[in-house]
């Protein structure tokens, strides 16, 4: 039941956190880079995971890349 999400259906912050994750950054590193709390990074990653219907953050990154949602 994979839905078609457009880039606009992931928020800018969700895409930003996913992009850093795709580059191998840890949650704590992303928090420093984006200047938000680590818990907030997790919040954005989990929202993106749910929206893309992924079972894990790793699968979420792969799905976002496959759909061309990360630049």
Secondary structure, DSSP 8 states (H G I E B T S, - for coil): ------GGGS-HHHHHHHHHHHTT--HHHHHHHHTS-HHHHHHHHHHHHHHHT-SSHHHHHHHHHHTT---
